[in-house]
Amino acid sequence: MTDTLQTPPATPVGAPLAQVGVAGGSGAMFDRIAARYDLLNRWMTFGVDQGWRRRAVRMLQATKGARILDLATGTADLAVVAARQLPDAHVTGLDPSEGMMAVGRAKIARLGLVDRIELLTGDAQALPFDDASFDGITMGFGIRNVPDRAAALREMARVLKPGARVVILETSQPRGGPIAWGARLYMGRVVPWLGGLLAGAPVEYKYLHESTADFPDPQAFAALMTSCGLRVLDVVPLLAGVAVLHCAERPRD
Ligand SMILES: C[S@@+](CC[C@H](N)C(=O)[O-])C[C@H]1O[C@@H](n2cnc3c(N)ncnc32)[C@H](O)[C@@H]1O
């Protein structure tokens, strides 16, 4: 499927992270790893990432005929899960990386979901949608890459219907104890090694570790969601805290 994609070459080993090209949420870094992104995800998480996506969609509690927005949709894994779990829903995926979405579009066509999922180029910080136009929003492993997270969260609150939910799935750093030590070792050493081996992109996969370390802890991120006009309903650590689900709603006025 991905062999025909024109993916730009990965960043050479030893290039500084500043040159990886994630600044501005352009998606440039993800264009370089798009062809191998899904494969790496399955290997890195031993397949549990798909279970996390299914749980994220369940937390939406979307009703029949829902209009769902999947931000930072990438290769559309979360959009596909949403379309399958919510058979009457229409899913819009949005992402700045054309390379990731090319993989996503091929997947959507292969699965016969072209009538249910559309993918649009865009930036979570400035959404091209009317106020109160969605019944649910998901964002998987995306908010970490957005330079102005508060702007993105305010946009989510704006385009959600009152009472509708947003569920954000993001990697996190378990704090303290042997699990935290093991997770840091795995993310800091094993994942960049796997990224080099399977995708030729060790620098890009080192970014995953460093951006996770820089990301606010779950309580601080929940406070940010609240300050952006969302009511936090649940914060669920996954696999001893290596990932977290944040569920919130746009309060009814
Ligand atoms: C780690 S991938 C996640 C893909 C997918 N959601 C998943 O569950 O696997 C992160 C995605 O965030 C996208 N991204 C980066 N900056 C963004 C922004 N400002 N707005 C929306 N998406 C952005 C990247 O292009 C990339 O596809």
The ligand as an ORCA input file, in Angstrom:
! r2SCAN-3c Opt
* xyz 0 1
  C       1.674     10.972     15.997
  S       0.646     11.437     14.635
  C      -0.955     10.910     15.162
  C      -1.782     10.317     14.056
  C      -3.091      9.675     14.457
  N      -3.990     10.588     15.131
  C      -2.935      8.427     15.293
  O      -3.773      8.179     16.173
  O      -2.006      7.651     15.052
  C       0.589     13.171     14.939
  C      -0.083     13.962     13.842
  O      -0.215     15.329     14.279
  C      -0.209     16.112     13.106
  N      -0.049     17.534     13.429
  C       1.093     18.215     13.647
  N       0.826     19.511     13.856
  C      -0.532     19.659     13.778
  C      -1.428     20.754     13.899
  N      -0.981     21.988     14.134
  N      -2.750     20.541     13.750
  C      -3.213     19.290     13.511
  N      -2.422     18.216     13.387
  C      -1.100     18.396     13.528
  C       0.926     15.505     12.311
  O       0.920     15.895     10.954
  C       0.695     14.017     12.527
  O      -0.050     13.432     11.485
*
